[in-house]
Amino acid sequence: MNLFLHGIESSIYLGDSIYESEKGIKYNVVLTNPPFGTKGANQAPERPDFMVRTSNKQLNFVQHLVTILKPGGRAAIVLPDNCLFAGEANRIFEYLFKDCNVHTLLRLPNGTFSPYSPGVKANVLFFTKGKSTENIWIYDARTGVPGITKKDRPLTPKHFEDFENCFGPDPNAFSSIAQDYRENISKNTKRFKKYSIDEIKKRNYNLDIVLTEKQDLDKIEYDEPEILLNSIKDSEMKIIEQIDKILEIITDGDC
């Protein structure tokens, strides 16, 4: 709908990106915010092009992007925090770091998806296909930053000005000039830090990294009760969804 409203010509079809076979169409750039949560089909898709079998939708979207990108193609994908460390994440990231240059991780402010999913803590992962990862740069736009709210503190482009400055002009971020640029700019901020592939391997590809303690940043700001309660509510809903999955398995006699 958005494409049509803005007069953008595009090819749109009704389907399921994860559970259907890959169509053989390759792309130069993919920007995506896959659906959060575990509702819907709980089975792992039968995809020979997926390196890891999992029922996690977001992690399957990561694998799907690697398939549909052209060599040299770029991607940016929104992922909730749990996808940085939970379940099969480490195995998927191990393959991803080999096939792609996973060069940047942006840790979004709390409440970024207010008012729709205010309790979701999320990130944006940037990578380019065809070159293995040597370093990943992480930008923390969350620690010490007041949570986003619909009325009092809405999300604005200003929240990302410093990140855009740190990211730099090179969309692939792996040229020597781009790396030098990032090295220099990181000296002036505690929010932007480089981790080598060896450091990531030692962490077993766990990308849930907190760069700084709150006291190291600017004045400490605490989230509003609305944000904290929605975060608790979101966690409780995820627990209920997992219980429903277990009950479904027991009812079907699969265990």
VMD Tcl script that draws the C-alpha trace (Angstrom):
set ca {
  {0.00 0.00 0.00}
  {2.81 2.39 0.91}
  {4.51 1.77 -2.44}
  {1.36 2.56 -4.39}
  {0.60 5.66 -2.31}
  {4.07 7.02 -3.10}
  {3.90 6.17 -6.79}
  {6.62 3.53 -6.67}
  {6.38 0.84 -9.36}
  {7.03 -2.56 -7.87}
  {6.39 -6.27 -8.18}
  {4.16 -7.45 -5.34}
  {2.81 -10.95 -4.82}
  {0.90 -12.72 -2.08}
  {2.91 -15.48 -0.45}
  {5.01 -16.69 2.46}
  {8.68 -15.70 2.33}
  {9.80 -18.36 4.80}
  {7.71 -21.45 4.17}
  {7.63 -21.24 0.35}
  {10.53 -22.36 -1.83}
  {12.97 -19.65 -2.89}
  {11.92 -18.17 -6.24}
  {15.38 -17.55 -7.67}
  {15.01 -13.74 -7.70}
  {18.08 -11.90 -6.38}
  {18.28 -8.38 -5.00}
  {20.88 -5.63 -4.60}
  {19.36 -4.20 -1.40}
  {16.90 -5.62 1.14}
  {15.39 -3.62 4.02}
  {13.09 -5.63 6.24}
  {11.33 -5.67 9.58}
  {10.13 -9.28 9.85}
  {7.14 -10.06 12.09}
  {8.01 -10.43 15.77}
  {6.55 -13.17 17.96}
  {5.93 -16.88 17.54}
  {2.28 -16.93 16.48}
  {1.41 -18.87 13.36}
  {3.23 -21.90 12.00}
  {5.60 -23.34 14.62}
  {7.29 -25.91 12.42}
  {10.71 -25.33 10.88}
  {10.49 -24.66 7.13}
  {11.75 -27.31 4.73}
  {14.28 -25.15 2.87}
  {17.41 -26.80 1.42}
  {19.00 -23.34 1.14}
  {18.78 -22.80 4.93}
  {21.89 -23.88 6.80}
  {20.16 -24.23 10.19}
  {16.74 -25.76 10.84}
  {14.71 -23.63 13.27}
  {11.14 -22.50 13.83}
  {12.29 -18.99 14.85}
  {10.80 -16.67 12.22}
  {13.29 -13.84 12.64}
  {16.31 -16.13 12.38}
  {14.78 -17.78 9.31}
  {14.43 -14.32 7.75}
  {18.17 -13.83 8.29}
  {18.82 -17.05 6.37}
  {16.30 -16.03 3.71}
  {18.12 -12.73 3.14}
  {21.42 -14.50 2.50}
  {19.67 -16.59 -0.16}
  {17.96 -13.74 -2.01}
  {20.85 -11.23 -2.00}
  {23.09 -10.92 -5.04}
  {26.85 -11.15 -4.42}
  {27.72 -7.72 -3.08}
  {24.08 -7.14 -2.11}
  {23.33 -5.24 1.09}
  {20.76 -5.89 3.81}
  {19.43 -4.24 6.96}
  {17.12 -6.31 9.17}
  {15.32 -5.49 12.43}
  {15.82 -8.18 15.07}
  {14.55 -8.38 18.67}
  {17.16 -8.83 21.40}
  {16.51 -12.54 21.90}
  {17.58 -13.23 18.31}
  {21.09 -12.08 19.18}
  {21.70 -15.00 21.53}
  {18.74 -17.41 21.91}
  {18.22 -20.87 20.47}
  {20.01 -21.50 17.20}
  {21.18 -17.87 16.85}
  {24.87 -18.67 17.38}
  {24.87 -21.33 14.63}
  {23.11 -19.02 12.18}
  {25.46 -16.13 12.94}
  {28.45 -18.42 12.51}
  {27.35 -19.14 8.93}
  {26.33 -15.52 8.36}
  {29.74 -14.18 9.45}
  {31.42 -16.56 6.98}
  {29.21 -15.70 3.99}
  {28.70 -11.99 4.67}
  {30.41 -8.92 6.05}
  {28.27 -8.29 9.13}
  {29.68 -4.84 9.70}
  {27.23 -2.95 11.94}
  {24.74 -3.58 14.72}
  {22.51 -0.72 15.93}
  {20.92 -1.25 19.35}
  {17.66 0.69 19.15}
  {16.28 2.82 22.01}
  {13.76 1.17 24.32}
  {10.21 1.79 23.16}
  {11.20 2.29 19.51}
  {8.05 0.46 18.39}
  {5.68 2.40 20.65}
  {2.72 2.40 20.75}
  {2.37 -0.89 18.84}
  {4.91 -3.02 20.73}
  {6.41 -0.70 23.36}
  {8.02 -3.54 25.34}
  {10.03 -4.95 22.44}
  {13.78 -4.34 22.60}
  {15.18 -4.43 19.10}
  {18.23 -3.90 16.90}
  {19.12 -3.34 13.26}
  {21.74 -5.65 11.76}
  {23.58 -4.49 8.60}
  {25.53 -6.85 6.34}
  {26.86 -7.27 2.80}
  {26.93 -10.63 1.03}
  {30.08 -12.13 -0.47}
  {32.84 -11.14 1.94}
  {33.43 -12.76 5.33}
  {33.33 -10.65 8.48}
  {36.54 -9.33 10.00}
  {35.03 -6.80 12.42}
  {31.58 -5.79 13.57}
  {30.88 -2.30 14.88}
  {28.17 -1.93 17.52}
  {26.37 1.34 18.24}
  {24.45 1.61 21.52}
  {21.51 4.01 21.09}
  {19.81 2.55 24.17}
  {21.91 2.79 27.35}
  {21.20 5.99 29.26}
  {18.64 7.09 26.67}
  {15.06 7.79 27.87}
  {12.57 5.29 26.50}
  {10.48 6.30 23.50}
  {6.82 7.12 24.17}
  {4.02 8.06 21.81}
  {3.33 11.52 23.23}
  {6.07 12.79 25.53}
  {9.16 11.37 23.78}
  {8.28 10.30 20.22}
  {10.89 8.76 17.94}
  {12.45 11.36 15.62}
  {15.34 11.43 13.10}
  {17.40 13.21 15.77}
  {17.67 9.92 17.68}
  {19.82 8.55 14.84}
  {21.93 11.56 13.87}
  {24.97 10.42 15.86}
  {24.63 6.84 14.62}
  {24.50 8.03 10.99}
  {27.62 10.08 11.62}
  {29.41 7.06 13.12}
  {28.21 4.72 10.37}
  {29.93 6.87 7.78}
  {29.43 7.45 4.04}
  {30.37 3.93 2.86}
  {27.22 1.71 2.84}
  {29.37 -1.45 2.86}
  {31.72 -0.19 5.59}
  {34.59 -2.54 4.77}
  {36.97 -0.39 2.73}
  {40.16 0.73 4.46}
  {38.97 4.33 4.22}
  {35.68 3.44 5.90}
  {37.47 1.53 8.67}
  {39.86 4.43 9.29}
  {36.88 6.79 9.45}
  {35.19 4.61 12.06}
  {38.37 4.20 14.08}
  {38.78 7.97 14.29}
  {35.17 8.76 15.12}
  {34.95 6.05 17.80}
  {37.63 7.87 19.81}
  {35.10 10.59 20.60}
  {32.18 8.42 21.76}
  {31.57 5.51 24.10}
  {28.54 4.43 22.11}
  {30.42 3.04 19.10}
  {32.85 0.14 19.43}
  {34.56 -2.44 17.20}
  {34.68 -6.17 17.91}
  {36.93 -8.47 15.90}
  {35.71 -11.80 14.56}
  {37.98 -13.53 17.09}
  {36.22 -11.71 19.94}
  {32.84 -12.71 18.54}
  {33.94 -16.35 18.25}
  {35.02 -16.32 21.91}
  {31.49 -15.20 22.75}
  {30.13 -18.15 20.74}
  {28.60 -15.60 18.33}
  {26.46 -14.05 21.06}
  {25.82 -10.48 19.83}
  {23.89 -9.33 22.90}
  {26.66 -6.94 23.90}
  {26.26 -3.96 26.26}
  {28.97 -1.44 25.41}
  {28.91 0.71 28.51}
  {27.48 1.02 31.96}
  {24.93 3.77 32.47}
  {27.26 5.78 34.70}
  {29.77 5.99 31.83}
  {27.33 7.89 29.66}
  {25.39 11.09 30.09}
  {22.88 11.77 32.84}
  {21.05 8.60 33.80}
  {17.44 8.53 32.64}
  {15.00 5.86 33.77}
  {12.18 4.50 31.68}
  {8.63 5.58 32.36}
  {6.41 3.07 34.23}
  {4.48 2.60 30.95}
  {7.63 1.32 29.21}
  {8.63 -0.93 32.12}
  {5.15 -2.44 32.45}
  {4.86 -3.04 28.70}
  {8.26 -4.74 28.75}
  {7.06 -7.06 31.52}
  {3.82 -7.68 29.63}
  {5.75 -8.54 26.47}
  {7.92 -11.04 28.36}
  {4.87 -12.65 29.94}
  {3.20 -12.99 26.53}
  {6.28 -14.76 25.16}
  {6.18 -17.20 28.09}
  {2.50 -17.91 27.43}
  {3.23 -18.50 23.74}
  {5.93 -21.02 24.62}
  {3.56 -22.81 27.02}
  {0.92 -22.95 24.25}
  {3.49 -24.54 21.91}
  {4.34 -27.20 24.51}
  {0.64 -27.91 25.11}
  {0.09 -28.20 21.37}
  {2.88 -30.76 21.10}
  {1.53 -32.75 24.04}
  {-2.03 -32.67 22.65}
  {-0.84 -33.85 19.22}
  {0.96 -36.76 20.87}
  {4.39 -35.79 19.51}
  {6.16 -36.45 22.80}
}
mol new
graphics top color blue
foreach p $ca { graphics top sphere $p radius 0.5 }
foreach p [lrange $ca 0 end-1] q [lrange $ca 1 end] { graphics top cylinder $p $q radius 0.2 }
display resetview
